[in-house]
């Protein structure tokens, strides 16, 4: 997600607002972009150091709710991409989604 | 040319083509108000309460499709706007809210009229911005309009610290031609494989229903929907938010579905083999118990919002994109397969629907009652309003029984004519939203159908209507109590009417309207109804407040039986399917 004031609060707020639970949470700015080159390629953008953060949230839910959580997070304007072990969502692009 | 932050903000709004800005001044917004004073392109509408500003901007947006714009000060000005922002958010209405904020160096110090408006509004906006420096104001406004009006539309808030609108600090002003937000990329056109799967399902169906909601209106897809219906001849039902997107008088129209939907609409959905959902989100007022919903139906879900699909009801086929683009793609694809379309196979389905309508359809002839031995039925009042306005008016409503009667008995043949708070169910919405509609369409008839409970939640706006000479026609369906709550208490709490009555303390609405300079009319008998409503509508240049006393014990039917399926309906007091 974009490393902007308030971006983290939007994600955390979403969990509370929609009744999802957070088991653990970790956030830091991304310094090594190598694992994220496919996002840059797909969206046609280039990340600069300090611009984006990675947020890791652990939560315990079933598949259907997990899909809904990912889609809700993907809707937040400052989120660039979101994924779990099976699916990856990029803005406007749905990759590897198992269901549809 | 260099200009100050306050002028950059106002010039940016003018660049976006804003005609009206609805607001209320206060300390933190004073520099911005000074800029408004110094220009002529945009008119500020001074409301009497910030909730009224948001609803007026919302009504303007719903009627025109253009974003409504609101300006409020910090603290209480901002928090008073919250209900209207939440209303717009739930119905996906494009809106820009500019809230003043205390000076940057005071933020976080509990300064006078300081509220964390970004925090307070976070769950009920599509996005929000805090202005960090004057050089960014133009870009922030452009991004806010882009986000509010694209994808699934919604309210966007801009919080502006007072020092950043200081008239003494000057900056270059260049308004961007277009904006791109790299982490925001809503779908527009559907993918081909989705379209062909949807078309195959449509061609295979024998009992299809088109279920169209508010997203079909936001996407301006009324014409495309009619074209789809011309091609496949499927019956169409609309949600409360979708009314008007398909002509209410069309022979294939089933009426509204859901909690107070028609018998034939709910039965058709329950028995369908294919549900074509267009910009509708299967909310709980539609589905009743989701596990019993439409057991034999395949679902094709068209939506611009990924997260709406398979949220409540699992979709078999999803078509992501603006409804207009998706329907164009579907219609074009269907036209290439015109030989495979066999609408004659739908004949038994149409016959079945017509039998349901015959059996338990709504009675649209109640307006013929002229006998004064019984009380006025609220349904008859709405039918008279429909007749006397020739079905052509913009109709706003508040929330409660009158809203459901208006949705059931006023047939809307065009989109954007029916303006109501569907998702949030906000009492107080009707009058201020009518102001926004009337400003947008001064030559059109604008009617507010309300109740004596709802109207009192924003009745202060009668004063705004005097100031700006807005000749709205208000029909107050007066049953002397909070009718919908009373109905639930009758049905679920053995008639224990807890806190729903204020009969002895209601104002004299005619006198009240007159005190603001308006015309008041009181109707208490069936024999006066037609004449009174016609008289109100004949007065062109004045606001008319028509206080109609109706049967205090009437209920809204049909009504879904709690936790049942769509076929489980109350049809009248004590009578169930």
Interface residues (C-beta under 8 A of the other chain):
Chain A: X1 X2 X5 X6 X9 X10 X13 X17 X43 X45 X64 X67 X68 X71 X72 X74 X75 X77 X78 X79 X80 X89 X91 X92 X93 X94 X99 X100
Chain B: X118 X119 X122 X123 X126 X127 X128 X130 X147 X181 X182 X183 X184 X185 X186 X187 X305 X306 X307 X309 X310 X311 X315 X318 X320
